[in-house]
Amino acid sequence: MSIDNQIEPPQSFMAMYLKPGQMRPNAPQSVVLARYEQCEDMACVLTGHAQTLAFKDNFSESEVLVRCHQGLLDDASDFNENEARWVTCRLAELLGWGPPIFDAD
């Protein structure tokens, strides 16, 4: 990352850009940082929506996370599958909820 930018993506995010045995991301630093900022921003934006679904619409935490994950996978979304998973996990973390359970898990 540039010296001017002090944002450092967490290892959980960086793992999407590292192949086993690699130490360097397989994308330019500017791309990784931009994608991280977009994913982190989306997780923060979704907190209010998730709380509304959970409390006003009476969905369980798990149902809320599944719905948010499905929305992130929508064709109109700008997130790939790995990013959608990361955003959903980060959303759960921000809300203090348990981690999401994905179909393949």
Helices and strands as residue ranges (DSSP letters): H 11-14, G 15-17, H 29-51, I 52-56, H 61-72, H 81-95
